[in-house]
Each structure stands twice: as C-alpha cells, then as structure tokens.
C-alpha cells in the first residue's frame, strides 16, 4: 500500500505540474507535419498550396504545436519529412498532418503528388507518389489522436496523363476517395480525416492568395474552447457559403474523446450579483482566475497514462481519484483481466460443466450461429451463439456510448 500511495502521489503531482505550468496547452506534446506543393515540374503551377501551408503552419505554431514544414517538395523530400514526423510524433498526444497540392484516386486508393512526379506509367504510382496510407502509418498509436487534413482535391492534369497510360481494367476517379478513419487499440484516442471537399468532388483554389478551405481552417481550427469536429462543421458551413455550394468540406472520425486544437478558454469565477450601490466596491476587486485545470482534463490525462501503461497500479490510481469516472467500468475490467487473463475461459468452462449437471440452470452455453440468426435482431439465443457474456455486453455498450449515444447506464444488461 505504501508503494501504491507513493505511485499515486507521484502521478498526481506530475499531472498537476503539467496542468499548472501549461494550463493553456490541452496536450503535453503536439506535433504537426505541413506540406504545400505549388511548383510542379510537369504541370501548371498551383497558385495557393504553398501559401496555404504557410498559413496553416503558422496557425498550428500559435496553438502550441511543434511544426515540421515543407514547401514544393519532391518525392525524396516528402518521404524525408514523413520519416522525420514519424519519429518526432511517436510519443505525441496529438499529431496533425496537413497537405495541400495535387492528389488523385486510382482504384479507390489515394495518392499525393510530389512536385517532380512524372506519371506516364502505372508503375510510377508506386514509386513516384505518396500514398495516404503512409500518412496513416506515420500517426502515433492509441491513445494518441491523429488528424489528417487534405486539400488535394483540385483539378489535376497529371491525373489525365496517367489516365492515358492506365489499362481499361483500372479506374481513375475525380478528387479523392473516402478513407475509413478506423483506429486501432482500446484507449481514448482515434483518427480524424478531413478533405477540402466531398469525396469524388473537385475543390477550388479561390481568387485570393489562399484557398477558401485554408482560410476557413485558419479561422476555426484552433478557436479556444471549440472541439475539432465542431470547428470542422463551421469550416464546412463557411466554405459552402463562400463557394455558393460548389465546395463542401468533408470529414470522417473515430475519436474516443473530445479533441481541442486551440488553447482552452480561461476559466474565471463568476461574481455574485452586486447591488448598484456597491458597484464601485465590486469592480475594485476582480474575480480571481482559476489556475487549476478542470477535473475532466485531469481525469482524461490520468486515464490516458493508465491506458498507455496498461498496468494494475495505474488503473487503481485512476479509480482512487475517479471511482465513478467516465472510464471506471473499463478500468475495473482491465484490472480483472490483468490479474487473471484466463478468468474468462475458466468461467465459461465452469458454466458449461454446471449446465451439463443441471439442464434447468440459467447458465447459457454457446450454440452454433445459423444463417437464420444472422438475419434476426439480437436475442438471448443469438447472444449465446456469439459468446456475448456480461463483460462483452459492457464492452459493446461502452463502444456505443463512445459514438455519442446515451444509453443511460452501462451495466451489461
């Protein structure tokens, strides 16, 4: 118990130190990769991407990001920046990739185009472009959050050159193909992917120095106190209005928590209503600014640390501070599993033995999954067929709530 108390105290000191010293920074390590390609060797230069990249890089720096930036990058340069970003963001809490320039989709896969690309052969897709999959692989693992923003849906003459070389069996589409933002892991991180316009559509450069999309991003993406998906909704509305409906930004996300790219809004204690006669006295003593972080931020930080370590003392430290917290049920399940990984199998075996000895018991045994079951809504029989016990139902309920659905109580029933 003494060792546990020391561990808990140390953890809380670290969290309070982090929040006290950096109260304006929602995440301890934030890394961004920003690339803008304008001067293409084998196509007409694009007027905006380089300017867009500089604008977004400045926006993210002002929000506390470490920014890795590159303009007019050839194939080697883009891959070098991706490698550097992968190393720098490996242990980051929040990682962002922004790309502006030419891109294309072939057979439902997306490719980003370096400035020196010459796409006169289908083989060059593999050797002279950057696949979006490479961006996905560069993001840090759960429970970190990874965000990819692509302004690469422009009218692309390089795509027309490639189309002439592709066999008829292959398909080259307009704009970019949708990407599944599926995240690996069981923590509270996730992935968000945003496009300048809907999948399969073409975006506009605009008439100014920057594109309508980058201008809206710079305005809303790091607004204090605005969650990332709310910010992107504002971006979509503004760009749709600016382009008179010809361009509608799109995003897809699998986030396990709210994510804020901007600095948090300073919390100030609200003074009680003061009579007019005492107004002078009241204004002479301004309300103190709260230096402590909101409790949900401390809880989130503590839970993220426990998820990373995946060890019993860390989960117990979380439960000691937040016994009824948002992740309390998951923490208890993880502790049980870490204490006895074979417990689930043993319980299932005991249940089967008991059912054999007492056919009238309430213990359910697994049965085969039939075609009829696949067409039927969930019942006690279908749950038994897929081995969905109480812990399994709790896990399912937690996943449903993480998608924004309020089930009222997560109890496995």
C-alpha positions, 0 to 999 in steps of 0.5 A: 500500500505504501508503494501504491500511495507513493505511485499515486502521489507521484502521478498526481503531482506530475499531472498537476505540474503539467496542468499548472505550468501549461494550463493553456496547452490541452496536450503535453506534446503536439506535433504537426507535419505541413506540406504545400506543393505549388511548383510542379515540374510537369504541370501548371503551377498551383497558385495557393498550396504553398501559401496555404501551408504557410498559413496553416503552419503558422496557425498550428505554431500559435496553438502550441504545436511543434511544426515540421514544414515543407514547401514544393517538395519532391518525392525524396523530400516528402518521404524525408519529412514523413520519416522525420514526423514519424519519429518526432510524433511517436510519443505525441498526444496529438499529431496533425498532418496537413497537405495541400497540392495535387492528389488523385484516386486510382482504384479507390486508393489515394495518392499525393503528388510530389512536385517532380512526379512524372506519371506516364506509367502505372508503375510510377504510382508506386514509386513516384507518389505518396500514398495516404496510407503512409500518412496513416502509418506515420500517426502515433498509436492509441491513445494518441489522436491523429488528424489528417487534413487534405486539400488535394482535391483540385483539378489535376492534369497529371491525373489525365496523363496517367489516365492515358497510360492506365489499362481499361481494367483500372479506374481513375476517379475525380478528387479523392476517395473516402478513407475509413478513419478506423483506429486501432487499440482500446484507449481514448484516442482515434483518427480524424480525416478531413478533405477540402471537399466531398469525396469524388468532388473537385475543390477550388483554389479561390481568387485570393492568395489562399484557398477558401478551405485554408482560410476557413481552417485558419479561422476555426481550427484552433478557436479556444474552447471549440472541439475539432469536429465542431470547428470542422462543421463551421469550416464546412458551413463557411466554405459552402457559403463562400463557394455558393455550394460548389465546395463542401468540406468533408470529414470522417472520425473515430475519436474516443474523446473530445479533441481541442486544437486551440488553447482552452478558454480561461476559466474565471469565477463568476461574481455574485450579483452586486447591488448598484450601490456597491458597484464601485466596491465590486469592480475594485476587486476582480474575480480571481482566475482559476489556475487549476485545470478542470477535473475532466482534463485531469481525469482524461490525462490520468486515464490516458497514462493508465491506458498507455501503461496498461498496468494494475497500479495505474488503473487503481490510481485512476479509480482512487481519484475517479471511482465513478469516472467516465472510464471506471467500468473499463478500468475495473475490467482491465484490472480483472483481466490483468490479474487473471487473463484466463478468468474468462475461459475458466468461467465459461468452462465452469458454466458449461460443466454446471449446465451439463449437471443441471439442464434447468440452470440459467447458465447459457452455453454457446450454440452454433450461429445459423444463417437464420440468426444472422438475419434476426435482431439480437436475442438471448439465443443469438447472444449465446451463439456469439459468446456475448457474456456480461463483460462483452455486453459492457464492452459493446455498450461502452463502444456505443456510448463512445459514438455519442449515444446515451444509453443511460447506464452501462451495466451489461444488461 
